[in-house]
Amino acid sequence: MLRLFKRNRQENIEHTQDAVRPSRERWFGRILGVLRSSKLDDAVWDELEEILISSDVGVATSLRIIEELKATVKERGLESGEEVFESLKDSLVAGMEPENAESLWMDEAEVTGPYVILMVGVNGVGKTTSIAKLAHHFTQEGKKVLLGAADTFRAAAAEQLEILGKQIGVDVISHRPGADPGAVAYDAYQAGKARGADVLIIDTAGRLHTKSNLMEELRKVHRVLARLEPQAPHQVILTLDATTGHNGLAQAKSFKEAVDCTGIFLAKLDGTARGGIVLAIKQELQMPILFIGTGEGVSDLAPFDTRDFVESLLAPVP
């Protein structure tokens, strides 16, 4: 039995608070003040709608949130701004909480070889850095980690991964540029098994989601791993760039169709004041967020906790 991911809740909360600070200070931290300002009339609902849409929640998701909140206010006879505010937080948590939340990122998993994580996403979203963050976290917990450089399509991708590997003290399995990504995945898995690695994280080409031949390559990597170990890859994590907002959702849908992603690593959340995209992801993609990138350092990540995220995002601005 491999215990995979330990959580330091207080540390995760602090990382999350730091990451959402731009969004909170510009948009979400105003919500309690708006709800307290006057009676719950159309002007309040319009202002709340403006906050949500402006922060990149999206029109459809914003309208759904407000209609659900209006219905709750009427049904429960809520009158004070504080009561409505707490109801809003509960509604957001319920709307974002995935099914079987406790088992999404297993604390314990029974595997016969290395636990395989396949990382996918287009160029520039922070995929390689996100790999380093995950690898660093596992090594800090005493896990033996191996990286596979199966992004043979982009020049210097393997070199970048090797530099990060040296920085965090993990080995990288790579081939020459332009090599078959499936062959890299195969060798990385075999090396991981021979070396007794606990976790194998495989990088893949930062392909455009519109390139069908490259998406087929990604499917091939998936098939190679599944032939080596029927349960592999155990996780297929899509890296999304929080700063791109809704533009990243079309990419995500294509990747989900190609390789059935199990969850999302939301990178660069600390770099945007429009973090409302987080509220739209579950609605639009029906995929859970597993991790958030909270800064530029290898230790700057947090496992995603819906309640902690909502509490941090909506905390009133002094």
SULMO-V252708 format. One record per pair of residues at least 12 apart in sequence whose ideal C-beta (glycine too) atoms are under 7 Angstrom apart, sorted by the first residue. I is the first residue (numbers start at 1). GAP is how many residues later the second one is. Records with the same first field share a line. If there is no record, write none. Layout:
I=GAP / GAP
//
This chain:
1=107 / 109
2=106 / 107 / 109 / 113 / 196
3=104 / 105
4=102 / 103 / 104 / 105 / 111
5=100 / 102 / 298
6=135
7=296
12=290 / 291 / 293 / 296
13=295 / 299
15=279 / 285 / 287
16=276 / 278 / 286 / 292 / 293 / 296
17=295
18=252 / 276 / 277
19=250 / 251 / 273 / 275
20=249 / 255 / 292 / 293
22=250 / 251
23=32 / 250 / 251 / 252 / 253 / 290
24=289 / 291 / 293
25=292
26=247
27=24 / 27 / 28
28=27 / 285 / 286
29=286 / 287 / 288
30=21 / 287
31=17 / 20 / 54 / 283
32=49 / 53 / 284
33=283
34=13 / 14
35=46 / 49 / 50
36=45
40=33 / 44
45=21 / 25
48=18
49=13 / 17
52=13 / 224
55=219 / 220 / 221
56=189 / 190 / 218 / 220 / 221
57=219 / 222 / 223
58=188 / 222
61=218 / 219 / 222
65=26 / 27
68=23
69=18 / 19 / 22
72=15 / 19
89=221 / 222 / 225
92=187 / 218
93=213 / 214 / 217
95=187 / 188
96=183 / 186 / 210
97=209
98=184 / 190
104=159 / 184 / 186
105=185 / 198
109=125
111=120 / 123
112=117
113=76 / 79 / 80 / 116
114=32 / 78 / 79 / 83 / 84 / 85 / 86
115=83 / 84 / 119
116=73 / 84 / 86 / 109 / 116 / 117 / 118
117=17 / 82 / 84 / 116 / 117 / 118 / 120
118=84 / 86 / 103 / 104 / 115 / 118
119=12 / 82 / 83 / 84 / 85 / 118 / 120
120=84 / 98 / 116 / 118 / 135 / 139 / 141
121=85 / 117 / 118 / 119
122=84 / 85 / 86 / 87 / 129
123=31 / 83
124=117
125=114 / 115 / 116 / 142
126=113 / 115 / 141 / 142 / 167
127=76 / 79 / 112
128=32 / 33 / 36 / 75
130=109 / 135 / 137 / 163
131=16 / 70 / 72
132=32 / 36 / 166
133=160 / 165 / 167 / 168
134=67
135=12 / 33 / 35 / 66
136=32 / 162 / 163
137=164
138=61
139=29 / 30 / 31
143=55 / 56
144=52 / 53 / 54
145=25 / 52 / 53 / 54 / 56
146=24 / 25 / 27 / 42 / 45 / 46 / 49 / 51 / 54
147=14 / 18 / 23 / 25 / 54 / 56
148=25 / 36 / 37 / 40 / 52 / 54 / 55
149=12 / 23 / 24 / 25 / 35 / 54
150=31 / 34 / 35 / 52 / 53 / 54 / 71
151=52 / 53 / 54 / 55
152=23 / 25 / 26 / 27 / 29 / 32 / 53
153=52 / 54
154=51 / 52
155=22
157=46
158=16
161=42
162=12
167=131
168=130
173=14 / 15 / 18
181=23 / 24 / 36 / 40
182=38 / 39 / 42
185=17 / 36 / 39 / 40
186=38 / 42
188=12 / 14
189=36 / 39
204=14 / 17
205=12
209=42 / 45 / 46
215=39 / 43
218=40 / 41
219=39 / 40
222=37
235=27 / 28
236=23 / 24 / 25 / 26
237=24 / 25 / 26 / 27 / 28 / 53
238=14 / 17 / 23 / 26
239=26 / 28
240=12 / 24 / 26 / 27
241=26 / 27
242=24 / 25 / 26 / 27 / 30 / 33 / 35
243=25 / 28 / 29
245=29 / 32
246=31
249=35 / 36
252=33
253=32
256=29 / 31
261=26
263=24 / 25 / 26 / 27
264=17 / 23 / 25 / 26
265=25 / 26
266=12 / 23 / 26 / 27
267=26
268=25
269=23 / 24 / 25
270=24 / 25
275=38
278=31
289=15
290=13 / 14
291=12 / 13
292=12
//
